[in-house]
Amino acid sequence: MFKNGTHNGVESDINGIYSELAPVAARYGFRMSRDSVTVGRRPTVVFLGNHSSGKSTFINTLLGGEAVQDTGVAPTDDCFTVIVYGEKEGDFSGQSVLGRIDPEFASLSAFGPEFLQRLRVKVRTRDCLKKMNLIDSPGMIDSAGTDSGRGYNFAGVVRRFAEISDLVLFMFDPEKPGTTGETVSVFSKCLFGIEFKLRVLLSKCDTFDSTYDFARAYGTLCWNLSKVLHTKDMPKIYNVYTPVDGARAASKVDLTWFDKHRAEIISQLDRVEEAKYDSVVSAAASDFAALGVVVRMENLYSGILMLRWIAGMCFTAAAAAAAVLGTGAYLAARAGVNMFGTGVSGFSWKLFFVWTSAAVAGIAAALAGFFIVRYGNRIWRRRAAKSADKYFAREYACELASSSGADGVRQYWYGVRDTVAGVVASGGIPFFSRVSSGSISRINNRVIPEIISGRKKR
């Protein structure tokens, strides 16, 4: 599959698979993490976290020189800012900014003008930006449990940026270690499935008055994360700080361990070019595996629905036939007509009336049966959508019984469950337009291993 072992060759071949499977994904209502991969692009790092967690300060330190992002204790910005390299510096905002960044960001236009008015691009000549793009995000706040306070789908935007990016730094403030409603919501709902590129940072560790204060903040953060994580294991938390000359008095705690964690994060940023290809390949493998689950589950539903329609139509046809024969026999007896024609010669108005009435009764029975079956299937679709987990457990019983693959299958299912339930509730996939089982097998058994082997051959 991968004709070229180079990085650009792998990206080009992945693009070919995306193009090949895009019609299948569209047919089944599945949105992949990206439409294509920009070959040769710079890697991207996104900074997330509540306000005053040190995101902008960290970015300014990385870039060096004059500050690019405003900083402060209170929220200073409500925009997503993409910082990229360019020979001529400038700040841009509005819907036209998408033309100044990689094509992978084009899908952000789906979030509407309210979001695009809050998207900025800053072009700078800093050397750091020759290696990576940086994305600063608005600080997450207490009051925004829903999207109504921002005017656009904030959680959806965060998810899209996290999918496109190659490294996600989620920063927590010691004063609010995972306690804001929006932060907890985003962490639990928007970063599922991309934990491999997520780094959790407890920042401003140089501000603690004692080791006891640090332990309390660290323990609170671990406790809050444990309530929203989908796994039993706690991710590594990097305890860091950003040295700013003259900004703070001398620290009251030993910074040796914090310096080590900060050096680890800086080292990962230096190697983000390599992380980009791991991110691209992992995202593609996850996309195609999740698509395989969607196709298999929706094929299951469409097959069941087809059987229900056939059974319902057979019942309706039988009801219509019974209505014709029963009504004809009844009317014939009332009119004194022999149904087999015995004793009746030539045209008989009585016989014509009998069979016309019987035909009308049969048509009425067929229409009534059709609408009953249609209404019943509509109710079944709604109930089936609510019981999606039960159908998944039945369909994937063998995989779930295997200790090696059960967790992976469940993770993919949790990511696509709402998609499958929505398609089923709205009518499902037409039976005769389904993707063949051979294509499903190809997605799961050939494409994904080839992607992984292609990554290993780089």
C-alpha positions in Angstrom: 0.0 0.0 0.0 2.7 2.5 1.0 4.8 3.0 -2.1 7.2 5.4 -0.4 8.8 4.8 3.0 9.4 8.5 3.5 7.2 10.7 5.7 5.7 12.5 2.7 5.1 9.2 1.0 3.2 7.9 4.0 1.1 11.0 4.1 0.3 10.8 0.4 -0.8 7.2 0.7 -3.0 7.9 3.7 -4.6 10.7 1.7 -5.4 8.1 -1.0 -7.2 5.9 1.6 -9.1 8.9 2.9 -10.3 9.7 -0.6 -11.3 6.1 -1.2 -13.3 5.8 2.0 -14.8 9.3 2.1 -18.0 8.2 0.1 -18.5 5.3 2.5 -18.1 7.6 5.5 -20.6 10.1 4.0 -23.1 7.4 3.3 -23.0 6.1 6.8 -23.1 9.6 8.4 -19.6 9.2 9.9 -17.2 12.2 10.2 -13.6 11.4 10.1 -11.1 13.4 12.2 -9.9 15.1 9.0 -10.7 15.1 5.3 -7.1 14.8 4.2 -3.5 15.2 5.4 -1.5 18.2 4.3 1.7 16.7 2.9 4.8 18.2 4.4 3.0 20.5 6.8 4.5 21.8 10.0 3.3 20.0 13.1 0.8 21.7 15.4 0.7 22.1 19.1 -2.5 23.3 20.8 -2.7 24.7 24.4 -5.9 24.1 26.4 -6.9 24.9 30.0 -8.8 27.2 32.2 -8.0 31.0 32.2 -4.9 32.1 34.0 -3.3 28.6 33.7 -0.2 29.9 32.0 -1.0 29.0 28.4 -0.1 32.4 26.8 2.9 32.8 29.1 4.2 29.5 28.0 3.7 30.4 24.3 5.5 33.7 24.8 8.4 32.0 26.4 8.7 29.5 23.6 8.6 32.2 20.9 11.1 34.5 22.7 11.4 38.2 22.1 8.4 40.6 22.3 5.3 39.0 23.8 2.9 37.7 21.1 0.0 36.8 23.4 -1.6 39.0 26.1 -1.3 37.6 29.6 -3.1 38.3 32.9 -4.8 36.9 35.9 -8.3 37.7 34.5 -9.4 36.3 31.1 -7.7 38.4 28.4 -8.9 36.8 25.2 -11.9 35.0 23.8 -10.4 33.9 20.6 -8.6 30.8 19.2 -5.2 32.1 18.0 -3.2 30.2 15.4 0.4 31.4 15.4 2.4 30.4 12.3 5.7 31.3 10.6 5.9 33.8 7.8 8.5 36.2 6.3 6.1 39.1 6.9 4.5 39.6 10.2 0.8 40.4 10.6 -2.4 39.7 12.5 -5.5 38.5 10.7 -9.0 37.7 11.8 -12.4 36.9 10.3 -13.5 34.2 7.8 -10.6 34.9 5.4 -8.0 33.6 7.9 -8.7 30.0 6.9 -6.9 30.7 3.6 -3.7 31.5 5.5 -3.3 28.2 7.3 -3.1 24.6 6.4 -6.1 23.1 4.4 -6.8 20.7 7.3 -8.2 23.7 9.2 -10.8 24.3 6.5 -13.3 22.0 8.2 -13.5 24.7 11.0 -15.8 26.7 8.7 -18.6 24.2 9.7 -18.8 25.9 13.1 -20.3 29.0 11.5 -19.6 32.7 11.4 -19.9 33.2 15.2 -16.8 31.0 15.7 -14.9 32.4 12.7 -15.2 35.9 14.1 -13.2 34.5 17.1 -10.5 32.9 15.0 -7.2 34.7 14.6 -4.0 34.0 12.8 -0.8 35.7 13.8 2.2 35.4 11.5 5.6 35.9 13.1 9.2 35.4 12.0 10.3 33.6 15.2 12.6 30.6 14.7 10.4 28.4 16.9 7.6 28.7 14.3 9.8 27.1 11.6 9.4 23.8 13.4 5.7 24.0 14.6 2.5 25.9 14.6 1.1 27.0 18.0 -2.6 27.4 18.9 -3.7 29.3 21.9 -7.3 28.8 23.1 -9.7 30.8 25.2 -9.5 30.2 29.0 -12.2 27.8 30.2 -14.6 29.3 32.7 -17.0 28.2 35.5 -20.3 29.4 34.1 -20.1 27.7 30.7 -21.6 24.3 31.3 -23.2 24.6 27.8 -22.3 26.3 24.6 -24.9 29.1 25.1 -22.5 31.4 26.7 -20.1 31.5 23.7 -22.4 31.6 20.7 -20.8 28.6 19.0 -20.1 24.9 19.7 -17.0 25.5 21.9 -16.6 21.8 22.7 -16.8 20.8 19.1 -14.2 23.4 18.1 -11.8 22.1 20.9 -12.3 18.6 19.6 -11.6 19.6 16.0 -8.4 21.4 17.0 -7.3 18.5 19.2 -7.8 16.1 16.2 -5.9 18.3 13.8 -3.0 18.9 16.3 -0.1 16.6 16.9 0.4 17.5 20.6 -2.2 18.7 23.1 -1.0 20.5 26.2 -3.8 20.7 28.8 -2.8 23.1 31.5 -4.3 23.4 35.0 -3.9 26.3 37.4 -3.0 25.4 41.1 -5.8 27.7 42.2 -8.4 25.9 40.1 -7.1 22.3 39.6 -9.8 20.9 37.4 -12.7 22.4 39.2 -14.2 24.6 36.5 -17.3 23.1 34.9 -16.2 23.8 31.3 -12.7 22.4 31.9 -14.1 19.1 33.3 -16.6 18.8 30.5 -14.0 19.4 27.7 -11.5 17.0 29.3 -14.1 14.2 29.6 -16.0 14.6 26.3 -13.6 16.2 23.8 -10.3 14.4 24.3 -11.6 10.8 24.2 -9.6 8.6 21.9 -6.6 11.0 21.5 -4.9 10.4 24.8 -1.7 9.4 23.1 -1.0 13.0 22.2 -2.4 14.6 25.4 -0.1 15.9 28.0 -1.5 17.1 31.4 0.4 20.0 33.0 0.0 21.4 36.5 1.5 24.8 35.9 2.8 27.7 38.2 4.5 25.2 40.5 6.9 27.9 41.5 4.1 29.8 43.3 3.6 27.2 46.1 4.4 28.3 49.6 5.3 24.8 50.7 5.4 21.1 49.7 2.2 20.7 51.6 0.4 23.2 49.3 1.8 21.4 46.3 0.5 18.1 47.6 -2.9 19.5 48.2 -3.2 21.0 44.7 -1.8 17.8 43.0 -4.1 15.6 45.0 -7.1 17.7 44.1 -6.3 17.6 40.4 -5.9 13.8 40.5 -9.2 13.4 42.3 -11.0 15.6 39.8 -9.5 13.8 36.8 -10.3 10.4 38.2 -14.0 11.3 38.0 -14.0 12.1 34.3 -11.3 9.7 32.9 -12.5 6.7 30.9 -9.6 4.5 32.1 -8.5 3.3 35.5 -5.0 4.6 35.1 -4.1 8.2 35.9 -2.1 9.9 33.1 1.3 11.3 33.9 0.9 14.9 35.2 3.8 17.2 34.5 4.4 19.7 37.3 5.9 22.7 35.5 6.4 26.4 35.7 7.4 29.1 33.3 10.3 31.2 34.5 9.6 34.9 33.9 12.2 37.4 35.0 11.0 39.8 37.6 7.5 38.4 37.6 7.6 36.6 40.9 9.6 36.6 44.0 12.0 33.7 44.7 10.2 30.4 45.0 9.6 28.9 48.5 9.9 25.3 47.3 12.6 23.3 45.7 12.2 23.6 41.9 14.5 20.7 40.9 11.8 18.2 40.2 9.7 20.8 38.4 12.7 21.8 36.2 13.0 18.1 35.2 9.3 17.9 34.2 9.6 21.2 32.3 12.7 19.9 30.4 10.7 16.8 29.4 7.9 18.9 27.9 10.4 21.1 26.1 12.1 18.0 24.7 8.8 16.7 23.4 8.2 20.0 21.7 11.6 19.7 20.1 10.6 16.2 18.8 7.1 17.3 17.7 8.1 16.7 14.0 8.4 13.0 14.7 5.2 13.1 16.8 3.4 14.5 13.8 3.7 11.3 11.8 2.7 9.2 14.8 -0.3 11.5 15.1 -1.3 11.2 11.5 -1.0 7.4 11.3 -2.8 6.9 14.7 -5.6 9.3 13.7 -6.0 7.5 10.3 -6.0 4.0 12.0 -8.6 5.2 14.5 -10.7 6.8 11.8 -10.8 3.6 9.7 -11.4 1.3 12.7 -14.2 3.5 13.9 -15.7 3.6 10.4 -15.6 -0.2 10.4 -17.6 -0.3 13.6 -20.2 2.2 12.2 -20.6 0.2 9.0 -20.9 -3.1 10.8 -23.5 -1.8 13.3 -25.6 0.1 10.8 -25.6 -2.9 8.5 -26.9 -4.9 11.4 -29.7 -2.4 11.9 -30.5 -2.2 8.2 -30.6 -6.0 8.0 -33.0 -6.2 10.9 -35.1 -3.4 9.5 -35.3 -5.2 6.2 -36.4 -8.4 7.8 -39.1 -6.5 9.7 -40.3 -4.8 6.6 -40.5 -8.2 4.7 -42.4 -9.8 7.6 -44.7 -6.8 7.9 -45.4 -6.7 4.2 -46.1 -10.5 4.2 -48.5 -9.9 7.0 -50.1 -7.0 5.2 -50.4 -9.1 2.0 -52.0 -11.9 3.9 -54.4 -9.5 5.6 -55.3 -8.0 2.2 -55.9 -11.4 0.7 -58.0 -12.5 3.7 -60.0 -9.2 3.4 -60.7 -9.9 -0.3 -61.7 -13.5 0.1 -63.6 -12.9 3.3 -65.4 -9.8 2.1 -66.2 -11.4 -1.2 -67.6 -14.5 0.4 -69.7 -12.4 2.8 -71.1 -10.1 0.1 -71.8 -13.0 -2.2 -73.8 -14.8 0.5 -75.8 -11.7 1.2 -76.5 -11.2 -2.5 -77.3 -14.8 -3.3 -74.4 -15.2 -5.7 -72.5 -18.4 -6.2 -68.8 -17.4 -5.9 -67.7 -20.2 -8.3 -70.1 -19.1 -11.0 -72.5 -22.0 -10.7 -76.0 -20.9 -11.8 -74.8 -17.6 -13.0 -74.6 -16.9 -16.7 -73.4 -13.8 -18.5 -72.7 -10.5 -16.8 -74.0 -10.1 -13.2 -74.2 -6.8 -11.4 -74.4 -8.7 -8.2 -71.1 -10.5 -8.9 -69.5 -7.2 -10.1 -70.6 -5.5 -6.9 -69.3 -8.4 -4.8 -65.8 -8.4 -6.2 -65.5 -4.6 -6.4 -66.4 -4.3 -2.7 -63.9 -7.1 -1.9 -61.1 -5.3 -3.9 -61.8 -2.1 -2.0 -61.7 -3.9 1.3 -58.4 -5.5 0.3 -56.8 -2.2 -0.7 -58.0 -0.6 2.5 -56.5 -3.5 4.5 -53.2 -3.3 2.6 -52.9 0.5 3.2 -53.8 0.1 6.9 -51.2 -2.7 7.2 -48.6 -0.6 5.4 -49.0 2.4 7.8 -49.2 0.1 10.8 -45.9 -1.5 9.8 -44.3 1.9 9.0 -45.4 3.3 12.4 -44.2 0.2 14.2 -40.8 0.4 12.5 -40.5 4.0 13.5 -41.1 3.1 17.1 -38.7 0.2 16.8 -36.0 2.5 15.4 -36.3 4.9 18.3 -36.2 2.1 20.9 -33.3 0.4 19.0 -31.3 3.7 19.0 -31.8 3.9 22.8 -30.7 0.3 23.2 -27.6 0.6 21.0 -25.3 -0.7 23.6 -27.3 -4.0 23.8 -27.2 -4.5 20.1 -23.4 -3.7 20.1 -22.9 -6.3 22.8 -24.7 -8.9 20.7 -22.9 -8.1 17.5 -19.4 -7.9 19.0 -19.9 -10.8 21.5 -16.8 -12.7 20.2 -14.5 -9.6 20.2 -15.7 -8.6 23.7 -15.0 -12.0 25.0 -11.4 -11.6 23.9 -9.2 -10.0 26.6 -6.8 -8.6 24.1 -9.3 -6.6 21.9 -12.2 -5.9 24.1 -11.0 -2.5 25.4 -10.2 -1.3 21.9 -13.5 -2.2 20.4 -15.4 -0.5 23.3 -13.4 2.7 22.9 -14.2 2.9 19.2 -17.9 2.1 20.0 -18.1 4.9 22.6 -16.8 7.3 20.0 -19.3 6.4 17.3 -22.4 5.3 19.4 -24.2 8.7 19.0 -23.6 8.6 15.3 -25.0 5.1 14.9 -28.0 5.9 17.1 -28.8 9.1 15.2 -28.7 7.4 11.8 -30.9 4.5 13.1 -33.4 6.8 14.7 -33.7 8.8 11.4 -34.3 5.8 9.2 -31.0 3.9 8.9 -29.1 3.0 5.8 -31.1 1.7 2.8 -30.6 -2.0 2.6 -29.5 -2.1 -1.0 -27.0 0.7 -0.6 -25.0 -0.9 2.1 -21.3 -1.4 1.9 -20.4 -5.1 1.4 -19.0 -7.2 4.1 -15.8 -7.5 2.1 -15.2 -3.8 2.3 -15.8 -3.9 6.1 -13.2 -6.7 6.3 -10.8 -4.7 4.2 -11.2 -1.6 6.5 -10.4 -3.6 9.6 -8.0 -6.3 8.5 -6.0 -4.8 5.6 -6.0 -1.1 5.7 -5.1 -0.6 9.4 -2.2 -3.1 9.5 -0.8 -1.6 6.3 -0.9 1.9 7.9 0.9 0.6 11.0 3.5 -1.3 9.0 4.0 1.7 6.8 4.7 3.7 10.0 7.3 1.2 11.1 9.1 1.2 7.8 9.8 5.0 7.8 
